[in-house]
Amino acid sequence: MAKLAGYSVPHFHRIFTAHGGESISTYVRRVRMEQAARQLLVAEVNVTEVALNSGYETHSAFDKAFKQQFGFNPSEFRALNRIWAGHLINKHIYYNPKEKIMQPLEIITQPDIPVLYARASEMMGSPAFQAANREAFGKLMAYLAQHNLMADMRLCVAIYPDEVEVGKVARFDAGAIFAEGALPAAGAGLAYQTLAGGRWAVFRHVGPYDTLWQTWQAALRDWLPTSGCEFRAAPPYEAYVDDPSQTAPEVLRTDIYIPIQ
């Protein structure tokens, strides 16, 4: 699918989620459940047969997944009013196009940038990192404070080397970019990576960190496909302009860097 769309696999995952509001695996599960629900409504088919056709090996596993999707087990669903059942089947995530597409703050060209980073991984329960964010930044900031390196840090960043898909493990890198001439040693559990030089579209998000996904979607779903630019094979990242301990959440500034050709 990624090849047909002309994207790399990681970027195809990002674009698909941004456009559809759900990951590829979530989309596949939803469509299979909707097809199963339609079979249950229009034909006297055996539930076990429907389960097997939907990719489930057991009746119980199918029942559990079906109830998670619709709030009813297959037998209860069959007994529903047909109008209500149809509403549950077709209750998709719809996208209302914005009147105006968000534009980047700037498009810049950067050289290779070394980043001292700590990495953590997380099984994604939602499209946002929680545990991995705390673990990686906790490790990085503790090291910087212990070695009196805070004053040398020019920018704090979060790098996303993997596509983020609910139900799968993804890596999260908490990084520090230092002032020119300062390149401290990497302590235990830390390492250096390079943000590859090239062109970047920079989008400015203003607001709390839990709303960052809105600007990510505006950049990847709305702007990129209409911009004439192509995604470059490099991990996107966030740069934190303000100190959250000194800035109110509603005015926090975060820059999102999208690599482009």
C-alpha positions in Angstrom: 0.0 0.0 0.0 2.8 2.4 0.9 4.5 1.7 -2.5 1.3 2.3 -4.4 0.9 5.6 -2.6 4.5 6.6 -3.3 5.5 6.9 0.4 7.9 5.1 2.7 6.2 2.7 5.1 6.7 4.9 8.3 5.4 8.0 6.5 2.4 6.0 5.0 1.4 5.1 8.5 1.6 8.8 9.6 -0.4 10.0 6.6 -3.0 7.3 6.9 -3.6 8.0 10.6 -3.7 11.8 10.0 -6.2 11.5 7.2 -8.5 8.8 8.7 -8.2 9.6 12.4 -7.2 6.0 13.2 -4.2 3.7 12.5 -4.1 1.1 9.8 -4.6 -1.8 12.2 -7.5 -0.1 13.9 -9.1 0.6 10.5 -8.7 -3.0 9.5 -10.3 -4.3 12.8 -13.1 -1.8 12.5 -13.9 -2.7 8.9 -13.9 -6.4 9.7 -16.2 -5.9 12.6 -18.6 -3.8 10.4 -18.6 -6.5 7.8 -19.3 -9.1 10.5 -22.2 -7.0 11.9 -23.8 -6.7 8.5 -23.6 -10.5 8.0 -25.3 -11.0 11.4 -28.1 -8.7 10.4 -28.9 -9.9 6.9 -28.4 -13.6 7.1 -29.0 -16.5 9.6 -25.3 -17.3 9.6 -23.6 -19.2 12.4 -21.6 -16.8 14.7 -18.6 -19.1 14.6 -18.6 -18.9 10.9 -18.7 -15.1 11.0 -15.9 -15.2 13.5 -13.7 -17.3 11.3 -14.4 -15.1 8.2 -13.4 -12.1 10.3 -10.0 -13.5 11.1 -10.7 -14.8 14.6 -9.8 -18.4 15.6 -12.4 -18.7 18.4 -15.9 -17.7 19.1 -14.9 -16.1 22.5 -12.2 -13.9 21.0 -14.7 -12.7 18.3 -17.3 -12.0 21.0 -14.9 -9.9 23.0 -13.7 -7.9 20.0 -17.3 -7.4 18.7 -18.5 -6.1 22.1 -15.5 -3.7 22.3 -16.5 -2.3 18.9 -20.3 -2.1 19.3 -21.1 -2.4 23.0 -23.1 -5.6 22.4 -22.2 -9.2 21.9 -23.2 -10.8 18.5 -26.5 -12.3 19.9 -27.5 -9.0 21.5 -26.7 -7.1 18.4 -28.9 -9.4 16.3 -31.8 -8.5 18.6 -31.4 -4.7 18.2 -33.7 -2.5 16.2 -32.4 -2.5 12.7 -32.1 1.3 12.5 -30.1 1.5 15.7 -27.9 -1.4 14.6 -27.2 0.3 11.3 -26.3 3.5 13.1 -23.7 1.5 15.1 -22.2 0.0 12.0 -21.9 3.2 10.2 -20.7 5.4 13.0 -17.3 6.2 11.5 -14.8 8.9 12.3 -15.6 11.6 9.8 -13.3 14.4 8.9 -14.6 17.9 8.4 -12.2 19.8 6.1 -10.9 23.1 7.6 -11.8 26.3 5.7 -8.1 27.3 5.8 -5.1 25.0 5.7 -2.5 25.7 8.3 0.7 27.0 6.8 4.2 26.4 8.2 5.9 29.1 10.3 8.9 28.8 8.0 10.7 26.4 5.7 14.3 26.1 6.6 17.5 24.3 5.6 19.6 22.9 8.4 22.9 21.1 8.5 23.4 17.9 10.4 22.7 18.4 14.1 24.0 16.1 16.8 21.6 15.3 19.5 22.3 13.7 22.9 19.3 11.5 23.6 17.7 8.9 25.9 15.4 6.3 24.4 12.3 4.6 25.8 9.7 2.3 24.1 6.0 2.0 24.8 3.2 -0.3 23.7 0.9 2.4 22.3 -2.5 2.5 24.0 -3.3 5.8 22.3 -1.7 7.9 19.5 0.2 9.8 22.3 3.3 8.7 24.2 2.9 8.8 28.0 5.1 6.3 29.9 8.0 6.5 27.3 7.9 10.3 27.4 8.3 10.4 31.2 11.0 7.7 31.2 13.2 9.1 28.4 13.0 12.8 29.6 13.4 11.7 33.2 16.7 9.9 32.3 17.9 12.7 30.1 17.2 15.6 32.5 18.6 13.8 35.5 21.9 13.4 33.6 22.0 17.0 32.4 21.3 18.3 35.9 23.8 15.9 37.6 26.6 17.1 35.2 25.6 20.8 35.2 24.8 20.8 31.5 21.4 22.6 31.5 23.0 26.0 30.7 24.7 24.5 27.6 21.5 23.1 26.2 20.2 25.2 23.4 17.0 23.2 22.6 15.1 20.3 24.0 13.5 18.0 21.4 11.4 14.8 21.1 12.2 12.6 18.1 9.9 10.1 16.6 11.8 7.3 14.8 8.8 5.0 14.3 5.3 5.3 13.0 3.0 5.6 16.0 0.2 2.9 15.8 -2.1 1.9 18.6 -1.4 -1.6 19.7 2.2 -1.7 18.6 5.5 -0.8 20.3 7.1 2.5 19.2 10.3 4.2 20.2 10.5 7.7 21.7 13.7 9.8 21.9 14.1 12.6 24.3 17.0 14.8 23.1 19.1 17.8 23.9 20.8 20.1 21.3 23.7 22.0 22.7 25.2 25.4 22.0 27.9 25.5 19.3 31.2 24.1 20.7 29.5 22.2 23.6 29.3 18.5 23.0 29.4 16.7 26.4 30.0 13.0 26.7 27.1 10.6 26.7 26.6 8.9 30.0 25.2 5.4 30.7 22.0 4.8 28.9 22.4 7.9 26.6 23.9 8.2 23.1 24.2 10.6 20.2 22.2 10.6 17.0 22.2 13.0 14.1 19.2 15.0 12.8 20.0 14.7 9.1 20.6 17.9 7.3 18.1 19.1 4.8 14.9 21.0 4.4 12.3 21.2 7.2 8.8 22.7 7.3 8.3 24.1 10.7 4.9 24.4 12.3 4.3 26.4 15.4 1.9 24.9 18.0 0.6 27.2 20.8 -1.1 25.4 23.7 -0.8 22.5 26.0 1.2 19.4 25.0 -2.0 17.2 25.0 -3.3 19.2 22.0 -0.1 18.8 19.9 -1.8 16.1 17.8 -4.0 18.8 16.2 -1.0 20.6 14.7 0.6 17.3 13.7 -2.6 16.5 11.8 -2.7 19.9 10.2 0.8 19.5 9.0 0.7 15.9 7.7 -3.0 15.5 6.7 -3.8 19.0 5.4 -0.7 20.9 4.4 1.8 18.3 3.1 -0.4 16.7 0.4 -1.3 20.1 -1.1 2.1 21.8 -0.7 3.9 20.3 -3.6 6.6 19.1 -1.2 7.4 15.4 -0.5 8.2 13.8 2.8 12.0 13.2 3.2 13.3 10.0 4.8 14.1 11.4 8.2 12.3 11.2 11.6 10.2 14.2 12.4 10.6 15.9 15.7 9.2 18.5 18.2 11.3 21.3 19.6 10.1 22.9 22.9 10.4 26.7 22.7 9.3 27.4 26.3 10.0 26.0 29.7 6.7 24.3 30.9 7.7 25.0 34.5 7.7 28.8 33.8 5.0 29.1 31.1 1.2 28.7 31.3 0.0 25.6 29.3 -2.3 27.7 27.0 0.7 29.8 25.7 3.3 27.0 25.5 5.1 27.2 22.1 6.2 23.9 20.4 7.7 23.8 16.9 7.0 20.7 14.8 9.6 19.9 12.2 8.5 17.9 9.2 11.4 16.7 6.9 10.7 17.5 3.2 12.5 17.1 -0.1 
